[in-house]
Amino acid sequence: QVQIVESGGGSVQPGGSLRLSCAASGEFFKIYAMGWYRQGPGNQRELVASITDDSRSHYGDSVKGRFTISGDTTKNAMSLEMNSLKPEDTAVYFCNVDFGTATEYWGQGTQVTVSS
């Protein structure tokens, strides 16, 4: 059984920073990639950032230059540093883990609210 646990999130004023973390545990062979997705009110879930097991990262256009994703393969974990946050970054953020199988694994989601 696999568990995906997220932490971080919360409320911050525009221009502020937050850090999200995600860790995978349980029985699996290998993590091929981890990523953060978000879903705002009335919006579809979209990719925020992802990182592969060989540290290749990819960012959504709206967060490039503001967010930084990093991975720790020894801990099966990753973090997302979010800077210069904007109200439009408000969403529920979900961690996704690719174990190389057809099954999708998601965390429970963590709320990020950017408001003055």
Backbone as JSON Lines, residues from 0, in Angstrom:
{"i":0,"aa":"Q","n":[0.85,-1.19,0.0],"ca":[0.0,0.0,0.0],"c":[0.88,1.24,0.0]}
{"i":1,"aa":"V","n":[0.45,2.25,-0.75],"ca":[1.21,3.48,-0.9],"c":[0.49,4.63,-0.21]}
{"i":2,"aa":"Q","n":[1.27,5.46,0.45],"ca":[0.71,6.66,1.06],"c":[1.42,7.89,0.52]}
{"i":3,"aa":"I","n":[0.66,8.91,0.19],"ca":[1.18,10.19,-0.26],"c":[0.77,11.23,0.77]}
{"i":4,"aa":"V","n":[1.74,11.85,1.41],"ca":[1.44,12.79,2.49],"c":[1.98,14.17,2.12]}
{"i":5,"aa":"E","n":[1.1,15.14,2.16],"ca":[1.46,16.52,1.86],"c":[1.5,17.34,3.15]}
{"i":6,"aa":"S","n":[2.3,18.39,3.13],"ca":[2.33,19.32,4.24],"c":[2.65,20.71,3.7]}
{"i":7,"aa":"G","n":[2.37,21.69,4.52],"ca":[2.58,23.07,4.1],"c":[1.27,23.7,3.68]}
{"i":8,"aa":"G","n":[1.35,24.76,2.93],"ca":[0.15,25.46,2.55],"c":[-0.27,26.45,3.63]}
{"i":9,"aa":"G","n":[-1.41,27.07,3.4],"ca":[-1.92,28.05,4.36],"c":[-2.32,29.33,3.66]}
{"i":10,"aa":"S","n":[-2.36,30.4,4.44],"ca":[-2.76,31.71,3.92],"c":[-1.6,32.68,3.97]}
{"i":11,"aa":"V","n":[-1.5,33.5,2.95],"ca":[-0.41,34.46,2.86],"c":[-0.89,35.67,2.07]}
{"i":12,"aa":"Q","n":[-0.25,36.81,2.31],"ca":[-0.58,38.0,1.55],"c":[0.13,37.98,0.2]}
{"i":13,"aa":"P","n":[-0.41,38.71,-0.77],"ca":[0.27,38.8,-2.08],"c":[1.72,39.24,-1.92]}
{"i":14,"aa":"G","n":[2.6,38.58,-2.67],"ca":[4.02,38.83,-2.57],"c":[4.72,37.96,-1.57]}
{"i":15,"aa":"G","n":[3.97,37.22,-0.79],"ca":[4.55,36.36,0.23],"c":[5.03,35.03,-0.32]}
{"i":16,"aa":"S","n":[5.49,34.18,0.59],"ca":[6.06,32.89,0.21],"c":[5.46,31.76,1.06]}
{"i":17,"aa":"L","n":[5.41,30.6,0.46],"ca":[5.0,29.39,1.15],"c":[5.82,28.22,0.62]}
{"i":18,"aa":"R","n":[5.87,27.16,1.42],"ca":[6.59,25.97,1.01],"c":[5.68,24.76,1.19]}
{"i":19,"aa":"L","n":[5.58,23.96,0.14],"ca":[4.81,22.71,0.2],"c":[5.77,21.54,0.16]}
{"i":20,"aa":"S","n":[5.44,20.49,0.89],"ca":[6.25,19.27,0.88],"c":[5.36,18.07,0.64]}
{"i":21,"aa":"C","n":[5.95,17.04,0.05],"ca":[5.22,15.81,-0.24],"c":[6.17,14.64,-0.07]}
{"i":22,"aa":"A","n":[5.69,13.58,0.57],"ca":[6.51,12.4,0.76],"c":[5.69,11.15,0.47]}
{"i":23,"aa":"A","n":[6.33,10.19,-0.17],"ca":[5.68,8.91,-0.48],"c":[6.26,7.82,0.41]}
{"i":24,"aa":"S","n":[5.4,6.95,0.88],"ca":[5.84,5.81,1.69],"c":[5.03,4.58,1.35]}
{"i":25,"aa":"G","n":[5.53,3.43,1.79],"ca":[4.82,2.18,1.53],"c":[5.61,1.28,0.6]}
{"i":26,"aa":"E","n":[4.91,0.42,-0.08],"ca":[5.55,-0.58,-0.94],"c":[5.53,-0.13,-2.39]}
{"i":27,"aa":"F","n":[6.68,0.19,-2.91],"ca":[6.84,0.49,-4.32],"c":[8.29,0.27,-4.71]}
{"i":28,"aa":"F","n":[8.5,0.11,-6.02],"ca":[9.83,-0.18,-6.5],"c":[10.67,1.08,-6.7]}
{"i":29,"aa":"K","n":[10.07,2.07,-7.37],"ca":[10.83,3.27,-7.73],"c":[9.88,4.42,-8.01]}
{"i":30,"aa":"I","n":[10.34,5.61,-7.7],"ca":[9.62,6.83,-8.08],"c":[10.27,7.38,-9.34]}
{"i":31,"aa":"Y","n":[9.48,7.54,-10.37],"ca":[10.0,8.07,-11.63],"c":[9.85,9.59,-11.71]}
{"i":32,"aa":"A","n":[8.84,10.1,-11.11],"ca":[8.61,11.54,-11.11],"c":[7.62,11.91,-10.02]}
{"i":33,"aa":"M","n":[7.71,13.14,-9.58],"ca":[6.74,13.7,-8.64],"c":[6.34,15.08,-9.14]}
{"i":34,"aa":"G","n":[5.13,15.45,-8.84],"ca":[4.68,16.74,-9.33],"c":[3.62,17.36,-8.45]}
{"i":35,"aa":"W","n":[3.45,18.64,-8.62],"ca":[2.37,19.39,-7.96],"c":[1.38,19.87,-9.01]}
{"i":36,"aa":"Y","n":[0.12,19.65,-8.73],"ca":[-0.96,20.16,-9.54],"c":[-1.82,21.04,-8.63]}
{"i":37,"aa":"R","n":[-2.61,21.9,-9.24],"ca":[-3.51,22.73,-8.45],"c":[-4.85,22.86,-9.15]}
{"i":38,"aa":"Q","n":[-5.86,23.1,-8.32],"ca":[-7.2,23.29,-8.85],"c":[-7.85,24.44,-8.08]}
{"i":39,"aa":"G","n":[-8.07,25.53,-8.79],"ca":[-8.74,26.66,-8.2],"c":[-10.24,26.55,-8.39]}
{"i":40,"aa":"P","n":[-11.01,27.42,-7.73],"ca":[-12.47,27.39,-7.84],"c":[-12.93,27.52,-9.28]}
{"i":41,"aa":"G","n":[-13.68,26.56,-9.74],"ca":[-14.22,26.61,-11.09],"c":[-13.23,26.29,-12.19]}
{"i":42,"aa":"N","n":[-12.03,25.89,-11.8],"ca":[-10.99,25.6,-12.8],"c":[-10.67,24.12,-12.86]}
{"i":43,"aa":"Q","n":[-10.08,23.73,-13.98],"ca":[-9.59,22.36,-14.09],"c":[-8.25,22.23,-13.36]}
{"i":44,"aa":"R","n":[-7.92,21.0,-13.0],"ca":[-6.64,20.75,-12.36],"c":[-5.52,21.0,-13.38]}
{"i":45,"aa":"E","n":[-4.49,21.74,-12.97],"ca":[-3.4,22.06,-13.88],"c":[-2.05,21.74,-13.25]}
{"i":46,"aa":"L","n":[-1.08,21.46,-14.1],"ca":[0.27,21.19,-13.63],"c":[0.91,22.48,-13.14]}
{"i":47,"aa":"V","n":[1.52,22.41,-11.96],"ca":[2.29,23.53,-11.43],"c":[3.77,23.3,-11.71]}
{"i":48,"aa":"A","n":[4.27,22.16,-11.28],"ca":[5.68,21.83,-11.48],"c":[5.87,20.33,-11.29]}
{"i":49,"aa":"S","n":[6.88,19.8,-11.93],"ca":[7.2,18.38,-11.76],"c":[8.7,18.19,-11.81]}
{"i":50,"aa":"I","n":[9.14,17.06,-11.25],"ca":[10.57,16.74,-11.25],"c":[10.74,15.24,-11.41]}
{"i":51,"aa":"T","n":[11.71,14.85,-12.22],"ca":[11.94,13.44,-12.47],"c":[13.01,12.88,-11.52]}
{"i":52,"aa":"D","n":[13.2,11.58,-11.58],"ca":[14.17,10.95,-10.69],"c":[15.6,11.37,-11.01]}
{"i":53,"aa":"D","n":[15.83,11.88,-12.22],"ca":[17.16,12.39,-12.57],"c":[17.19,13.92,-12.53]}
{"i":54,"aa":"S","n":[16.27,14.49,-11.74],"ca":[16.25,15.92,-11.42],"c":[15.91,16.85,-12.57]}
{"i":55,"aa":"R","n":[15.23,16.35,-13.58],"ca":[14.74,17.25,-14.62],"c":[13.42,17.85,-14.15]}
{"i":56,"aa":"S","n":[13.33,19.16,-14.21],"ca":[12.13,19.84,-13.72],"c":[11.38,20.52,-14.85]}
{"i":57,"aa":"H","n":[10.1,20.7,-14.62],"ca":[9.23,21.35,-15.6],"c":[8.24,22.21,-14.84]}
{"i":58,"aa":"Y","n":[7.96,23.39,-15.35],"ca":[7.06,24.32,-14.68],"c":[5.94,24.78,-15.59]}
{"i":59,"aa":"G","n":[4.78,25.01,-14.99],"ca":[3.72,25.65,-15.72],"c":[4.09,27.1,-16.02]}
{"i":60,"aa":"D","n":[3.61,27.64,-17.12],"ca":[4.0,28.98,-17.54],"c":[3.68,30.04,-16.48]}
{"i":61,"aa":"S","n":[2.6,29.86,-15.76],"ca":[2.17,30.89,-14.82],"c":[3.04,30.97,-13.57]}
{"i":62,"aa":"V","n":[3.88,29.98,-13.34],"ca":[4.69,29.98,-12.12],"c":[6.18,30.06,-12.4]}
{"i":63,"aa":"K","n":[6.57,30.04,-13.66],"ca":[7.99,30.09,-13.99],"c":[8.65,31.35,-13.41]}
{"i":64,"aa":"G","n":[9.81,31.15,-12.79],"ca":[10.53,32.26,-12.19],"c":[10.09,32.58,-10.77]}
{"i":65,"aa":"R","n":[8.99,32.0,-10.33],"ca":[8.49,32.29,-8.97],"c":[8.53,31.05,-8.08]}
{"i":66,"aa":"F","n":[8.29,29.88,-8.68],"ca":[8.25,28.63,-7.92],"c":[9.48,27.8,-8.24]}
{"i":67,"aa":"T","n":[9.94,27.05,-7.25],"ca":[11.07,26.15,-7.44],"c":[10.76,24.8,-6.83]}
{"i":68,"aa":"I","n":[10.89,23.75,-7.63],"ca":[10.64,22.39,-7.16],"c":[11.97,21.7,-6.91]}
{"i":69,"aa":"S","n":[12.04,20.91,-5.86],"ca":[13.25,20.16,-5.57],"c":[12.86,18.78,-5.06]}
{"i":70,"aa":"G","n":[13.72,17.8,-5.33],"ca":[13.43,16.43,-4.93],"c":[14.52,15.86,-4.06]}
{"i":71,"aa":"D","n":[14.15,14.93,-3.19],"ca":[15.09,14.21,-2.35],"c":[14.81,12.72,-2.55]}
{"i":72,"aa":"T","n":[15.6,12.11,-3.43],"ca":[15.35,10.71,-3.75],"c":[15.6,9.79,-2.57]}
{"i":73,"aa":"T","n":[16.45,10.21,-1.64],"ca":[16.74,9.35,-0.49],"c":[15.55,9.28,0.47]}
{"i":74,"aa":"K","n":[14.7,10.28,0.42],"ca":[13.54,10.33,1.31],"c":[12.23,10.16,0.55]}
{"i":75,"aa":"N","n":[12.33,9.9,-0.75],"ca":[11.11,9.78,-1.58],"c":[10.21,10.99,-1.36]}
{"i":76,"aa":"A","n":[10.82,12.16,-1.43],"ca":[10.09,13.38,-1.1],"c":[10.44,14.49,-2.07]}
{"i":77,"aa":"M","n":[9.62,15.51,-2.07],"ca":[9.9,16.7,-2.85],"c":[9.3,17.9,-2.15]}
{"i":78,"aa":"S","n":[9.78,19.09,-2.53],"ca":[9.26,20.32,-1.98],"c":[9.01,21.32,-3.09]}
{"i":79,"aa":"L","n":[8.12,22.24,-2.84],"ca":[7.82,23.31,-3.77],"c":[7.93,24.62,-3.02]}
{"i":80,"aa":"E","n":[8.91,25.42,-3.38],"ca":[9.08,26.74,-2.8],"c":[8.33,27.73,-3.67]}
{"i":81,"aa":"M","n":[7.37,28.43,-3.07],"ca":[6.54,29.36,-3.82],"c":[6.81,30.77,-3.35]}
{"i":82,"aa":"N","n":[7.31,31.61,-4.22],"ca":[7.62,32.99,-3.91],"c":[6.78,33.94,-4.75]}
{"i":83,"aa":"S","n":[6.74,35.17,-4.34],"ca":[5.99,36.21,-5.07],"c":[4.57,35.73,-5.38]}
{"i":84,"aa":"L","n":[3.92,35.21,-4.4],"ca":[2.59,34.64,-4.6],"c":[1.58,35.7,-4.98]}
{"i":85,"aa":"K","n":[0.65,35.28,-5.84],"ca":[-0.39,36.16,-6.34],"c":[-1.75,35.6,-5.96]}
{"i":86,"aa":"P","n":[-2.77,36.45,-5.93],"ca":[-4.12,35.94,-5.61],"c":[-4.54,34.8,-6.54]}
{"i":87,"aa":"E","n":[-4.1,34.84,-7.79],"ca":[-4.48,33.79,-8.73],"c":[-3.79,32.46,-8.47]}
{"i":88,"aa":"D","n":[-2.85,32.44,-7.53],"ca":[-2.25,31.17,-7.12],"c":[-3.12,30.43,-6.1]}
{"i":89,"aa":"T","n":[-4.17,31.09,-5.65],"ca":[-5.08,30.46,-4.69],"c":[-5.71,29.22,-5.3]}
{"i":90,"aa":"A","n":[-5.55,28.1,-4.63],"ca":[-6.05,26.82,-5.13],"c":[-5.78,25.73,-4.11]}
{"i":91,"aa":"V","n":[-6.34,24.57,-4.37],"ca":[-5.94,23.38,-3.64],"c":[-4.8,22.74,-4.43]}
{"i":92,"aa":"Y","n":[-3.71,22.48,-3.76],"ca":[-2.53,21.92,-4.4],"c":[-2.44,20.43,-4.07]}
{"i":93,"aa":"F","n":[-2.23,19.63,-5.11],"ca":[-2.19,18.17,-4.97],"c":[-0.82,17.64,-5.39]}
{"i":94,"aa":"C","n":[-0.31,16.71,-4.63],"ca":[0.92,16.02,-4.97],"c":[0.59,14.78,-5.79]}
{"i":95,"aa":"N","n":[1.34,14.57,-6.84],"ca":[1.18,13.4,-7.7],"c":[2.5,12.65,-7.78]}
{"i":96,"aa":"V","n":[2.43,11.33,-7.69],"ca":[3.65,10.52,-7.74],"c":[3.51,9.48,-8.85]}
{"i":97,"aa":"D","n":[4.53,9.4,-9.69],"ca":[4.56,8.42,-10.79],"c":[5.5,7.28,-10.4]}
{"i":98,"aa":"F","n":[4.89,6.1,-10.18],"ca":[5.67,4.91,-9.85],"c":[5.91,4.03,-11.07]}
{"i":99,"aa":"G","n":[5.55,4.56,-12.25],"ca":[5.74,3.77,-13.46],"c":[4.65,2.76,-13.7]}
{"i":100,"aa":"T","n":[3.53,2.9,-13.04],"ca":[2.39,2.0,-13.23],"c":[1.23,2.77,-13.84]}
{"i":101,"aa":"A","n":[0.2,2.05,-14.19],"ca":[-0.98,2.68,-14.78],"c":[-1.82,3.41,-13.74]}
{"i":102,"aa":"T","n":[-1.62,3.13,-12.47],"ca":[-2.39,3.75,-11.39],"c":[-1.84,5.13,-11.07]}
{"i":103,"aa":"E","n":[-2.73,6.1,-10.89],"ca":[-2.33,7.44,-10.48],"c":[-2.41,7.55,-8.96]}
{"i":104,"aa":"Y","n":[-1.39,8.14,-8.4],"ca":[-1.34,8.31,-6.95],"c":[-1.33,9.8,-6.62]}
{"i":105,"aa":"W","n":[-2.29,10.2,-5.79],"ca":[-2.45,11.6,-5.42],"c":[-2.49,11.75,-3.91]}
{"i":106,"aa":"G","n":[-2.01,12.91,-3.45],"ca":[-2.18,13.27,-2.06],"c":[-3.59,13.79,-1.84]}
{"i":107,"aa":"Q","n":[-3.87,14.13,-0.59],"ca":[-5.23,14.55,-0.24],"c":[-5.5,16.01,-0.6]}
{"i":108,"aa":"G","n":[-4.45,16.75,-0.91],"ca":[-4.61,18.16,-1.27],"c":[-4.37,19.08,-0.08]}
{"i":109,"aa":"T","n":[-3.8,20.24,-0.36],"ca":[-3.57,21.23,0.69],"c":[-3.93,22.61,0.13]}
{"i":110,"aa":"Q","n":[-4.62,23.39,0.94],"ca":[-5.14,24.68,0.48],"c":[-4.05,25.75,0.57]}
{"i":111,"aa":"V","n":[-3.95,26.52,-0.49],"ca":[-3.1,27.71,-0.53],"c":[-4.01,28.89,-0.85]}
{"i":112,"aa":"T","n":[-4.01,29.88,0.03],"ca":[-4.84,31.07,-0.16],"c":[-3.95,32.3,-0.14]}
{"i":113,"aa":"V","n":[-4.04,33.1,-1.2],"ca":[-3.26,34.33,-1.3],"c":[-4.25,35.49,-1.34]}
{"i":114,"aa":"S","n":[-4.24,36.26,-0.28],"ca":[-5.24,37.32,-0.16],"c":[-4.73,38.4,0.77]}
{"i":115,"aa":"S","n":[-5.11,39.63,0.47],"ca":[-4.76,40.72,1.36],"c":[-5.87,40.96,2.37]}
